[in-house]
Amino acid sequence: MTDNQCHTTSKDMSQNARTPCAECPWRVSNIGRPVPDDYQGTYDRPQRVAVWSSVRHGSRELCHLSVGADVFPHQDDPAWQSLGYVSTPSGAIKRECGGYVAALERELERLSGFDTFEEYQQAYPNGLTREGLQYLIARTRATDLPPLRSVAIAAEELIDPAQDDDLTPVELAPPLLQEAMQALRAAVDAETRLDA
């Protein structure tokens, strides 16, 4: 799920689960969860930041247990399974991640406590962007997308990367802008090495 591989704008997706799965990366209990060496970073801060950065700007996220090995190759690896992770059930239908929907519900609940979006942004600068909010509003009116279902998870069991990870503006930029900034940094670093 690193590098936003599970983010999609595909309409070929069923409703989210009503409860995030046991290994959902949105669960507090999975922060830093041990993974095989080949998959280091799967439950670490950079992964949470990448996912939140994309979601806050209006991206959708698939449940990793509803996608095939082409999107989430870990699942069929015996080393992955030896640590208690499960593989995608046969016949699974792509669906939105329950943890992701719960995070959106939390942000909408926060937003409801303010008179304006600007007040919300001032209180929660790492929360939803205007584009993210517009996407959610469009989702409530869409007839060609599955409706979002309320998710049952206690607030303290759900990670809050917008508040917990001391995010920087660069980390919170839209993913394509982040990629451009990384490429620029790499070019500057290469130039600096050549000059040395």
C-alpha positions in Angstrom: 0.0 0.0 0.0 3.0 2.3 -0.1 3.2 5.0 -2.8 -0.6 5.3 -2.8 -1.0 2.1 -4.8 -4.4 1.5 -3.3 -5.7 4.9 -4.2 -8.1 4.9 -7.1 -10.8 6.9 -8.8 -12.3 3.7 -10.3 -16.1 3.5 -10.1 -15.6 -0.3 -10.0 -15.8 -0.5 -6.2 -18.4 -1.7 -3.7 -19.3 -0.1 -0.4 -16.9 0.1 2.5 -16.9 -2.4 5.3 -18.8 -1.3 8.5 -15.7 -2.1 10.6 -12.1 -1.7 9.5 -10.3 -5.1 9.2 -8.0 -6.3 11.9 -4.9 -5.4 9.9 -6.2 -2.0 8.6 -3.4 0.6 8.6 -5.9 3.1 10.0 -6.1 1.2 13.3 -3.9 2.5 16.2 -3.1 -1.1 17.1 -1.3 -1.6 13.8 1.1 1.4 14.1 4.6 -0.1 13.7 3.3 -3.6 13.4 6.1 -6.0 12.5 6.4 -6.9 8.9 8.8 -9.1 6.9 12.0 -7.3 5.8 10.9 -7.0 2.2 7.9 -4.9 3.3 9.5 -2.5 5.8 7.6 0.7 6.0 4.1 -0.8 5.4 2.8 0.3 8.8 5.2 3.2 9.5 4.8 7.0 9.5 5.8 7.6 5.9 3.0 5.2 4.7 0.5 6.9 7.0 1.6 10.3 5.8 1.4 9.3 2.1 -2.1 7.9 2.5 -3.4 10.9 4.5 -1.9 13.4 2.1 -3.8 11.8 -0.7 -7.0 11.3 1.2 -7.2 14.8 2.5 -7.1 16.1 -1.1 -10.1 13.9 -2.1 -8.6 10.5 -3.1 -10.4 7.3 -2.4 -8.7 4.3 -0.8 -9.3 0.6 -1.4 -9.3 -1.9 1.4 -6.1 -3.9 0.9 -7.9 -7.1 1.6 -10.2 -6.5 -1.4 -7.5 -6.1 -4.1 -5.4 -8.6 -5.9 -1.7 -9.3 -5.7 -1.1 -6.9 -8.7 -2.0 -4.0 -6.3 -1.0 -5.5 -3.0 1.7 -8.2 -3.6 2.4 -8.8 0.1 -0.7 -10.8 0.6 0.4 -14.0 -1.2 3.9 -14.0 0.3 4.4 -16.8 2.9 6.7 -14.5 4.9 3.8 -12.0 5.1 1.3 -14.6 6.2 3.8 -16.1 8.7 3.3 -13.0 10.8 -0.4 -13.4 11.0 -1.5 -11.3 8.0 -4.2 -12.7 5.7 -4.4 -12.9 2.0 -7.3 -11.6 -0.1 -10.2 -14.0 0.2 -11.1 -15.7 -3.1 -13.9 -13.9 -4.9 -13.2 -10.6 -3.0 -14.8 -7.6 -4.5 -12.9 -4.3 -4.5 -14.3 -2.0 -1.8 -13.4 1.2 -0.1 -11.4 0.9 3.1 -13.5 1.1 6.3 -10.7 2.8 8.1 -10.4 5.5 5.5 -14.2 6.1 5.6 -14.0 6.4 9.4 -11.2 9.0 9.1 -13.4 11.0 6.7 -16.3 10.7 9.1 -14.1 12.1 11.9 -13.1 15.1 9.8 -16.8 15.8 8.9 -17.7 15.6 12.6 -14.9 18.1 13.4 -16.0 20.3 10.5 -19.6 20.3 11.8 -18.4 22.2 14.9 -17.4 25.2 12.9 -19.4 27.9 11.2 -17.1 28.1 8.2 -14.5 25.9 6.4 -11.9 28.5 7.1 -12.5 28.2 10.9 -12.1 24.4 10.5 -8.9 24.8 8.6 -7.5 27.2 11.2 -8.2 24.7 13.9 -7.2 21.6 11.9 -4.7 22.9 9.3 -3.7 19.3 8.4 -7.3 18.2 8.0 -9.3 18.0 4.8 -8.5 20.5 2.1 -11.3 22.3 0.2 -10.8 19.9 -2.6 -11.2 17.0 -0.2 -14.4 18.5 1.2 -15.8 19.1 -2.3 -15.1 15.5 -3.2 -17.0 14.3 -0.1 -20.0 16.6 -0.9 -20.0 15.3 -4.4 -19.9 11.7 -3.0 -23.1 12.3 -1.0 -24.8 13.4 -4.3 -23.3 10.8 -6.6 -25.5 8.2 -8.1 -22.7 6.3 -10.0 -20.6 5.6 -6.9 -21.4 3.4 -3.9 -22.7 5.5 -0.9 -20.4 5.8 2.1 -21.6 3.7 5.0 -21.0 4.7 8.6 -18.1 2.8 10.2 -18.1 1.4 13.8 -14.7 2.1 15.4 -13.9 4.0 18.6 -12.2 7.3 18.1 -9.2 6.2 20.2 -8.7 3.1 18.0 -8.4 5.2 14.8 -5.2 6.8 13.8 -5.3 10.6 13.2 -2.3 11.3 11.0 -3.5 14.9 10.6 -2.9 15.5 14.3 -0.5 12.7 15.4 2.4 12.9 13.1 3.7 16.6 13.1 3.2 16.8 9.4 5.0 19.4 7.3 3.4 21.4 4.5 5.6 19.5 2.0 4.4 16.2 3.3 0.8 17.4 3.0 1.1 18.6 -0.6 -0.9 16.7 -3.2 0.9 13.5 -4.2 1.8 14.6 -7.7 3.3 17.8 -6.3 5.3 15.7 -3.8 6.7 13.6 -6.6 7.7 16.8 -8.5 9.4 18.2 -5.4 11.2 14.9 -4.8 12.5 14.9 -8.4 13.6 18.5 -8.0 15.5 17.6 -4.8 17.2 14.7 -6.5 18.3 16.9 -9.4 19.7 19.5 -7.0 21.5 16.8 -5.0 23.0 15.4 -8.2 24.1 18.9 -9.3 25.6 19.5 -5.9 27.6 16.2 -6.0 28.9 17.1 -9.5 30.0 20.5 -8.2 31.9 18.9 -5.3 
